[in-house]
Amino acid sequence: MWDIVGQEKAVTFLQKSLERGSLAHAYLLISPPHVGKMGLAINIAKAISCESAERPCGKCLSCQRIAEGKHADVQVIELGQITESSEGESKTKISVEQVDQILHSVNLAPYEGKYRIFIIDGVEFMSIAAANRLLKTIEEPLPNVIFILLTANESLVPVTIVSRCQRIEFMPVATEQIEKGLITYYQVDPEKARLLARISNGCFGWAVSAIRDDTLVQQRTEWINNWREMFDADYDRRFTFAAKLVEKYNQNRSVVQQKLDLLLNWWHDLLLMKADCEKDVKNIDFQGELKIMAAGYSLAEIKYFIDRIQSAKEQLRLNTNQQLVMEVLMLNMPEKHIVENLVA
C-alpha cells in the first residue's frame, strides 16, 4: 500500500510503470520542503523491492527493512552527512566523497533484491564536481541500478541531470487531505489534526514532523508573537527587528523565508476575516485575535501589505539589499486603527 497523502497522480504513474515493467533508471522528485518527496522515494524503493503481489505491501521483510533503513540495496544520501575527508563541505554541499561512495556501490550486484536503489535528498546542493561525477553515472545507466533524486528547487539542479531523469512534480496537499491523513494514519486527535493541517501550508511532511516534535508548533507560535509585537511597535523597534532579521538571513535564509511566510499567512487570514470567510482561516488558534485585528484595517490596507510581503520575499530571493528590503517592509506595515467595544 502506498502510504502517501495527496499525491495520487504521482502514485498512479509509478504504479503503472511497475505493472508494465517500465521503470526509469533515474527519477527527479520535485516539490517544496516537507510535501512528501522522501516518503514517496521510500515507497518507490519498497515497491521495487517488495516480495508480494500487491506492491508495496509494507509487511514483507524487504518493505520492513527499507522502512527501518536497514536494506542492503537501498542507500540514502542526504545533505549534512559527514565523511572523514569532507569535513566542512558536506554541511552545505553533497560532496564528491559522498558521490564516490555511490559510484563504488553502483558496480556491485544487488545483495537482497533485483535492484540497487540510491536516494539522494537535496540534489540541488551537490558540489559541481559531485554533480559531474553523478551525471556520468546516470548517462551510462546499469540495468539493475535506480537513482531517485530529490529537490526543492529544480532551477538549481544542472540541466544535464534533469534531462536524464523522469520528472515527478508534487503539488501542495489539500488541507482536508492532510487532516484526514493525520487522523487515519497517525491517530491524531481531530482538533490537533485540524490545526496542523491548516498551518502546514500544504506540506504533509511538516504536519507529520509536528506530531513527533512539539517544538515545531511552539516555534511557529513564538514567531507569530514576534510579528504581533511589531504591529503596534514604533519605527525604532521595527527597524531593530528588521536588523535582526537581516542578521538571521545571513545565517539561515530558509528560516527568514519561513518567518515571512508566517507573516503572509497572518495577513491573508485578516483578508479572509474581512471578507467574512472565517471558516478558511489557517491560524485557527489565533482566531479571536485575528477578528479583532481585522476590524482595525481597511480591506485596501490589508491587500496592499500582502503585496508588500510578497514583494519582499521575491526581492530577497533575487539577493536585493536585504537591509533595505526589510526596512521598507517595516515602513509599509499599516498603522492599526482603534476600534471600540469589539469582542472576539
C-alpha positions in Angstrom: 0.0 0.0 0.0 1.3 3.4 -0.9 1.0 5.4 2.3 1.3 8.8 0.5 -1.2 11.5 1.1 -2.4 13.9 -1.6 -0.1 12.8 -4.5 -2.5 10.4 -6.3 -1.2 11.4 -9.8 2.4 10.6 -9.0 1.4 7.3 -7.3 -0.8 6.2 -10.2 2.0 7.0 -12.7 4.5 4.9 -10.7 2.1 2.1 -10.1 1.5 1.7 -13.8 5.3 1.8 -14.5 5.7 -1.1 -12.1 2.9 -3.1 -13.7 4.3 -2.6 -17.1 7.9 -3.2 -16.0 8.9 0.2 -17.5 10.8 1.7 -14.5 13.1 4.6 -15.3 16.7 4.4 -14.4 16.5 7.8 -12.7 13.7 9.8 -11.1 13.7 13.5 -10.1 11.1 14.3 -7.4 10.3 18.0 -7.2 8.4 19.9 -4.5 8.8 22.5 -1.8 10.2 21.2 1.5 8.1 18.8 3.6 5.5 18.0 0.9 6.4 14.3 0.8 9.4 13.7 -1.5 11.3 11.4 0.9 8.2 9.5 1.8 7.4 8.8 -1.9 11.1 7.9 -2.5 11.0 5.3 0.3 7.7 4.0 -1.1 9.2 3.6 -4.6 12.1 1.7 -3.1 9.6 -0.6 -1.2 7.5 -1.2 -4.3 10.6 -2.1 -6.4 11.9 -4.5 -3.8 8.6 -5.8 -2.4 8.2 -9.6 -2.3 4.3 -9.6 -2.5 1.9 -9.4 -5.5 0.4 -6.1 -4.4 3.4 -3.7 -4.2 4.4 -2.2 -1.8 2.8 -4.4 0.8 4.6 -2.7 3.7 4.7 -6.1 5.5 7.2 -8.3 3.8 10.8 -8.4 5.0 12.1 -6.2 2.2 9.5 -3.5 2.9 10.2 -3.6 6.7 14.0 -3.4 6.2 13.6 -0.4 3.9 11.3 1.3 6.4 13.9 0.8 9.1 16.8 2.0 6.9 18.5 -1.5 7.0 18.1 -2.8 3.5 21.5 -3.6 1.9 20.4 -2.4 -1.5 18.8 0.9 -0.6 21.1 3.8 0.2 20.0 7.3 1.3 22.4 10.2 0.8 21.5 13.5 2.5 22.9 17.0 2.9 24.9 17.1 6.1 26.2 13.6 6.2 29.8 13.9 7.3 32.7 11.9 5.9 36.2 11.8 7.3 37.6 13.6 4.2 34.9 16.1 3.5 34.5 17.9 6.9 33.1 21.4 6.3 31.9 21.0 2.7 29.4 18.2 3.5 27.5 20.5 5.8 26.5 22.8 2.9 27.1 20.6 -0.1 26.8 17.0 -1.1 30.4 16.2 -1.6 32.5 14.3 -4.1 33.3 11.8 -1.4 29.6 11.0 -0.9 29.1 10.5 -4.6 32.2 8.4 -4.9 30.7 6.1 -2.3 27.7 5.7 -4.6 30.0 5.0 -7.6 31.8 2.3 -5.7 28.4 0.6 -4.9 26.9 1.0 -8.4 29.0 -1.8 -9.9 28.2 -4.2 -7.1 25.5 -6.7 -7.7 22.3 -6.3 -5.6 22.6 -8.2 -2.3 19.0 -8.7 -1.2 16.8 -7.9 -4.3 16.9 -7.2 -8.0 18.0 -3.5 -7.9 20.4 -1.3 -6.1 18.5 1.9 -5.3 20.2 5.3 -4.4 18.1 8.1 -2.9 19.8 11.5 -3.0 18.0 14.2 -1.0 18.8 17.8 -1.8 20.5 17.1 -5.1 20.5 20.9 -5.8 23.2 21.2 -3.1 25.7 18.9 -4.9 29.1 20.5 -5.5 29.9 21.0 -9.1 32.4 18.1 -9.0 29.9 15.8 -7.4 27.2 16.7 -9.9 29.6 15.9 -12.8 30.5 12.5 -11.3 26.8 11.7 -10.8 26.0 12.8 -14.3 28.5 10.4 -15.8 26.9 7.5 -13.9 23.3 8.5 -14.9 24.4 8.9 -18.6 25.6 5.3 -18.6 22.9 3.5 -16.6 23.2 -0.1 -15.4 20.1 -2.3 -15.7 20.0 -3.1 -12.0 20.5 0.4 -10.6 17.9 3.1 -10.0 18.5 6.7 -8.8 15.8 8.7 -7.0 16.9 12.3 -6.8 15.0 14.8 -4.5 15.0 18.6 -4.9 13.1 21.6 -3.6 14.5 23.8 -6.3 14.8 22.3 -9.8 16.3 25.5 -11.2 19.5 24.8 -9.1 19.9 21.3 -10.5 22.2 21.0 -13.6 20.0 20.8 -16.7 22.1 17.9 -17.9 21.0 15.9 -14.8 17.3 17.0 -15.1 17.2 15.9 -18.8 18.2 12.4 -17.9 15.6 11.8 -15.2 11.9 11.1 -15.2 10.4 14.2 -13.6 7.7 13.8 -10.9 6.4 17.2 -9.6 4.4 17.4 -6.4 1.6 19.8 -5.6 0.8 21.1 -2.1 -1.7 18.8 -0.4 -5.2 20.0 0.3 -5.9 20.9 3.9 -8.8 18.3 4.1 -6.5 15.5 2.9 -3.8 16.4 5.4 -6.3 16.4 8.2 -7.8 13.1 7.2 -4.3 11.6 6.7 -3.2 12.6 10.2 -6.3 11.1 11.8 -6.3 7.9 9.7 -2.6 7.0 9.6 -1.3 8.7 12.8 -4.3 8.6 15.1 -4.0 12.3 15.8 -6.7 13.9 17.9 -9.2 15.6 15.4 -8.8 19.1 16.9 -5.0 18.9 16.7 -5.2 17.4 13.2 -7.3 20.3 12.1 -4.8 22.9 13.4 -1.8 21.1 12.0 -3.4 20.6 8.6 -4.2 24.4 8.4 -0.8 25.7 9.4 1.2 23.2 7.4 0.8 25.2 4.1 0.0 22.0 2.2 3.1 20.2 3.5 2.0 16.8 4.9 5.6 16.0 5.9 5.8 19.1 8.1 2.5 18.1 9.8 3.9 14.6 10.5 7.1 16.1 11.9 5.0 18.4 14.1 3.3 15.3 15.6 6.6 13.9 16.6 8.2 17.2 17.7 6.1 19.7 19.6 8.8 22.4 19.4 7.8 23.0 15.7 4.4 24.3 16.7 5.9 26.1 19.7 8.5 27.8 17.4 5.8 28.8 15.0 3.7 30.4 17.8 6.8 32.3 19.1 7.5 33.7 15.6 3.9 34.8 15.2 4.0 36.5 18.6 7.2 38.3 17.4 5.3 39.7 14.4 2.3 40.6 16.5 4.6 42.8 18.7 5.6 44.7 15.5 2.1 45.6 14.5 1.9 48.1 17.4 5.6 49.0 17.6 7.2 52.3 16.7 9.6 52.6 13.8 12.7 52.3 16.1 11.6 48.9 17.3 10.6 47.8 13.8 14.0 48.8 12.4 15.8 47.0 15.2 13.6 43.9 14.4 14.5 44.3 10.7 18.2 44.4 11.5 17.9 41.1 13.5 16.1 39.5 10.6 18.9 40.5 8.2 21.5 39.1 10.6 19.4 35.9 10.8 19.0 35.9 7.0 22.8 35.9 6.5 23.0 32.8 8.8 20.0 30.9 7.5 17.9 32.2 4.6 15.3 29.5 4.8 14.4 30.5 8.4 13.7 34.1 7.4 11.6 33.0 4.4 9.6 30.8 6.8 9.1 33.8 9.1 7.9 35.9 6.2 5.6 33.0 5.1 4.0 33.2 8.6 3.6 36.9 8.3 2.0 36.4 4.8 -0.4 33.8 6.2 -1.4 36.0 9.1 -2.3 38.9 6.8 -4.1 36.5 4.4 -6.2 35.4 7.4 -7.0 39.1 8.1 -8.2 39.3 4.5 -10.4 36.3 4.9 -11.8 37.7 8.1 -12.6 41.0 6.4 -14.3 39.1 3.6 -16.4 37.0 6.1 -14.6 33.8 5.1 -13.7 32.9 8.7 -14.1 29.2 8.0 -11.0 29.3 5.7 -8.6 30.9 8.2 -5.3 29.0 8.8 -4.3 30.3 12.2 -7.4 29.0 13.9 -5.6 29.1 17.3 -5.5 32.9 16.9 -9.0 33.3 15.5 -10.1 35.7 18.2 -7.1 38.0 17.8 -7.5 37.9 14.0 -11.1 39.0 14.3 -10.2 42.0 16.5 -7.2 43.0 14.4 -9.1 42.7 11.1 -11.5 45.4 12.3 -8.6 47.8 12.7 -7.7 47.8 9.0 -9.4 48.6 5.7 -9.6 45.9 3.0 -7.3 48.1 0.8 -4.7 48.3 3.6 -4.6 44.5 4.1 -4.3 43.8 0.4 -1.6 46.4 0.0 0.5 44.9 2.8 0.1 41.4 1.4 1.5 42.7 -1.9 4.5 44.2 0.0 5.3 40.9 1.8 5.2 39.0 -1.4 7.4 41.6 -3.0 9.9 41.4 -0.1 10.1 37.6 -0.4 10.9 37.9 -4.1 13.4 40.6 -3.6 15.3 38.6 -1.0 15.2 35.6 -3.4 16.9 37.8 -6.0 19.6 38.9 -3.5 18.4 42.5 -3.3 19.9 44.6 -0.5 18.5 42.7 2.5 18.6 45.6 5.0 16.7 47.9 2.6 14.1 45.2 1.8 13.4 44.6 5.5 13.3 48.3 6.4 10.9 49.1 3.6 8.7 46.2 4.7 8.6 47.7 8.2 7.7 51.1 6.8 4.9 49.7 4.7 3.3 47.9 7.6 -0.1 49.7 8.0 -1.0 51.5 11.2 -3.8 49.9 13.1 -7.0 51.9 13.7 -8.6 51.8 17.2 -11.9 50.0 17.2 -14.1 50.5 20.3 -16.2 47.8 22.0 -15.3 44.9 19.7 -15.4 41.5 21.4 -13.7 38.5 19.8 
